[in-house]
């Protein structure tokens, strides 16, 4: 049950990151939201919680760090997609 909760939390954080960055008329890429949310939550949330001295617990610093981490991952992913060639023959 915890695993499903983590995936849902990551998905919500990833979707929030996509909404913060804007995009195509408010549409959300749910696959990218899950990946960005999980990676961003792990890196940003863990780092923010440890720097704030909260340890590994669900605190506001971890949630804010998760959102910041997901925004960074989503922005990096969009930048990488923009640089890659569209049609390679």
Backbone as CSV, one residue per row, in Angstrom:
resi,resn,N_x,N_y,N_z,CA_x,CA_y,CA_z,C_x,C_y,C_z
1,UNK,0.817,-1.187,0.000,0.000,0.000,0.000,0.869,1.263,0.000
2,UNK,1.989,1.214,0.689,2.899,2.347,0.728,3.443,2.655,-0.665
3,UNK,3.730,1.606,-1.434,4.256,1.767,-2.783,3.267,2.522,-3.665
4,UNK,1.998,2.188,-3.576,0.963,2.867,-4.359,0.840,4.322,-3.914
5,UNK,0.939,4.568,-2.621,0.898,5.929,-2.098,2.062,6.767,-2.599
6,UNK,3.254,6.166,-2.667,4.420,6.881,-3.179,4.263,7.231,-4.651
7,UNK,3.729,6.308,-5.423,3.510,6.564,-6.851,2.474,7.681,-7.039
8,UNK,1.397,7.645,-6.267,0.374,8.694,-6.377,0.924,10.055,-5.943
9,UNK,1.719,10.078,-4.867,2.335,11.331,-4.429,3.266,11.866,-5.508
10,UNK,4.081,10.999,-6.092,4.986,11.409,-7.164,4.235,11.929,-8.370
11,UNK,3.121,11.288,-8.686,2.324,11.716,-9.823,1.733,13.109,-9.577
12,UNK,1.245,13.358,-8.378,0.682,14.672,-8.060,1.760,15.755,-8.056
13,UNK,2.923,15.450,-7.511,4.017,16.422,-7.497,4.488,16.702,-8.927
14,UNK,4.598,15.649,-9.754,5.003,15.824,-11.152,3.999,16.627,-11.949
15,UNK,2.720,16.389,-11.699,1.683,17.164,-12.382,1.737,18.623,-11.949
16,UNK,1.970,18.862,-10.666,2.092,20.237,-10.179,3.301,20.921,-10.813
17,UNK,4.384,20.186,-10.989,5.575,20.759,-11.626,5.285,21.152,-13.065
18,UNK,4.526,20.325,-13.789,4.178,20.658,-15.164,3.265,21.884,-15.211
19,UNK,2.366,22.003,-14.246,1.482,23.169,-14.211,2.262,24.437,-13.858
20,UNK,3.261,24.312,-12.971,4.087,25.464,-12.620,4.858,25.961,-13.834
21,UNK,5.401,25.027,-14.630,6.192,25.400,-15.799,5.331,25.811,-16.990
22,UNK,4.060,25.501,-16.958,3.191,25.804,-18.088,3.377,24.761,-19.175
23,UNK,2.699,24.934,-20.248,2.811,23.962,-21.321,1.675,24.096,-22.299
24,UNK,1.289,22.975,-22.847,0.259,22.945,-23.879,-1.139,23.027,-23.258
25,UNK,-1.651,24.216,-23.119,-3.034,24.472,-22.694,-3.429,23.677,-21.455
26,UNK,-2.536,23.567,-20.493,-2.852,22.888,-19.247,-2.901,21.376,-19.340
27,UNK,-2.447,20.794,-20.451,-2.454,19.336,-20.550,-1.263,18.774,-19.783
28,UNK,-1.443,17.580,-19.226,-0.418,16.963,-18.402,-0.028,15.635,-19.023
29,UNK,1.270,15.438,-19.212,1.814,14.156,-19.654,2.014,13.313,-18.396
30,UNK,1.102,12.362,-18.174,1.094,11.625,-16.909,2.308,10.721,-16.734
31,UNK,2.840,10.185,-17.810,4.041,9.360,-17.701,5.214,10.201,-17.229
32,UNK,5.389,11.352,-17.846,6.464,12.262,-17.433,6.208,12.784,-16.025
33,UNK,4.937,12.975,-15.658,4.609,13.464,-14.318,5.026,12.449,-13.256
34,UNK,4.771,11.175,-13.514,5.143,10.132,-12.549,6.653,10.069,-12.399
35,UNK,7.362,10.050,-13.517,8.826,9.941,-13.469,9.440,11.178,-12.814
36,UNK,9.033,12.368,-13.254,9.587,13.604,-12.686,9.221,13.726,-11.215
37,UNK,8.019,13.339,-10.871,7.594,13.419,-9.475,8.386,12.488,-8.577
38,UNK,8.603,11.258,-9.026,9.352,10.302,-8.211,10.820,10.693,-8.095
39,UNK,11.442,11.047,-9.218,12.856,11.441,-9.186,13.022,12.753,-8.423
40,UNK,12.176,13.712,-8.709,12.247,14.998,-8.022,11.964,14.873,-6.537
41,UNK,11.008,14.026,-6.173,10.707,13.814,-4.760,11.869,13.156,-4.048
42,UNK,12.471,12.204,-4.711,13.592,11.510,-4.079,14.761,12.458,-3.854
43,UNK,15.164,13.150,-4.902,16.337,14.022,-4.813,16.018,15.290,-4.028
44,UNK,15.030,16.046,-4.475,14.713,17.330,-3.841,14.145,17.186,-2.450
45,UNK,13.216,16.260,-2.279,12.595,16.075,-0.968,13.564,15.552,0.069
46,UNK,14.372,14.591,-0.310,15.346,14.032,0.619,16.383,15.081,0.991
47,UNK,16.875,15.808,-0.004,17.888,16.831,0.249,17.333,17.954,1.129
48,UNK,16.124,18.417,0.826,15.518,19.491,1.620,15.246,19.038,3.050
49,UNK,14.768,17.828,3.224,14.488,17.324,4.567,15.763,17.191,5.389
50,UNK,16.802,16.682,4.762,18.055,16.511,5.491,18.710,17.858,5.810
51,UNK,18.653,18.807,4.883,19.231,20.132,5.137,18.450,20.892,6.204
52,UNK,17.152,20.695,6.266,16.330,21.369,7.262,16.433,20.700,8.629
53,UNK,17.039,19.536,8.684,17.190,18.828,9.948,15.963,18.034,10.339
54,UNK,15.063,17.798,9.399,13.843,17.048,9.699,14.054,15.542,9.651
55,UNK,15.178,15.112,9.115,15.381,13.683,8.935,14.521,13.183,7.793
56,UNK,14.267,11.902,7.791,13.450,11.320,6.729,12.027,11.167,7.262
57,UNK,11.296,12.265,7.234,9.915,12.301,7.691,9.143,13.220,6.759
58,UNK,7.841,13.047,6.723,7.003,13.879,5.865,6.780,15.221,6.547
59,UNK,7.481,16.221,6.073,7.418,17.571,6.616,7.230,18.552,5.461
60,UNK,6.810,19.772,5.758,6.651,20.762,4.682,7.931,20.998,3.887
61,UNK,9.076,20.951,4.539,10.330,21.169,3.807,10.545,20.078,2.766
62,UNK,10.165,18.857,3.076,10.301,17.764,2.121,9.332,17.884,0.961
63,UNK,8.131,18.358,1.236,7.139,18.521,0.178,7.553,19.650,-0.756
64,UNK,8.027,20.756,-0.190,8.502,21.869,-1.021,9.721,21.434,-1.826
65,UNK,10.630,20.709,-1.185,11.805,20.194,-1.896,11.423,19.234,-3.006
66,UNK,10.388,18.435,-2.779,9.906,17.521,-3.817,9.400,18.287,-5.020
67,UNK,8.643,19.341,-4.774,8.117,20.150,-5.873,9.244,20.847,-6.627
68,UNK,10.204,21.399,-5.901,11.336,22.066,-6.551,12.141,21.058,-7.368
69,UNK,12.381,19.876,-6.803,13.111,18.840,-7.531,12.374,18.394,-8.783
70,UNK,11.054,18.252,-8.698,10.265,17.848,-9.858,10.251,18.936,-10.929
71,UNK,10.222,20.197,-10.519,10.273,21.302,-11.485,11.614,21.277,-12.217
72,UNK,12.701,21.047,-11.485,14.026,20.991,-12.113,14.118,19.814,-13.074
73,UNK,13.612,18.653,-12.674,13.653,17.475,-13.552,12.794,17.701,-14.791
74,UNK,11.608,18.267,-14.620,10.719,18.521,-15.760,11.327,19.548,-16.712
75,UNK,11.911,20.618,-16.172,12.546,21.637,-17.023,13.734,21.043,-17.776
76,UNK,14.512,20.223,-17.101,15.635,19.560,-17.768,15.177,18.622,-18.867
77,UNK,14.114,17.883,-18.616,13.568,16.958,-19.611,13.064,17.715,-20.836
78,UNK,12.361,18.831,-20.607,11.859,19.636,-21.731,13.001,20.246,-22.522
79,UNK,14.047,20.695,-21.843,15.215,21.267,-22.534,15.916,20.200,-23.361
80,UNK,16.019,19.003,-22.829,16.663,17.910,-23.559,15.839,17.525,-24.781
81,UNK,14.527,17.485,-24.648,13.670,17.169,-25.794,13.730,18.256,-26.864
82,UNK,13.867,19.509,-26.439,13.945,20.606,-27.408,15.250,20.570,-28.188
83,UNK,16.311,20.060,-27.602,17.618,19.997,-28.279,17.729,18.793,-29.196
84,UNK,16.993,17.739,-28.924,17.122,16.524,-29.738,16.501,16.742,-31.114
85,UNK,17.107,16.137,-32.150,16.573,16.317,-33.508,15.189,15.685,-33.636
86,UNK,14.318,16.366,-34.341,12.935,15.883,-34.499,12.854,14.727,-35.483
87,UNK,13.408,14.907,-36.650,13.349,13.875,-37.692,14.755,13.538,-38.141
88,UNK,15.184,12.364,-37.814,16.516,11.905,-38.222,16.319,10.913,-39.361
89,UNK,16.940,11.196,-40.499,16.777,10.317,-41.668,17.984,9.446,-41.815
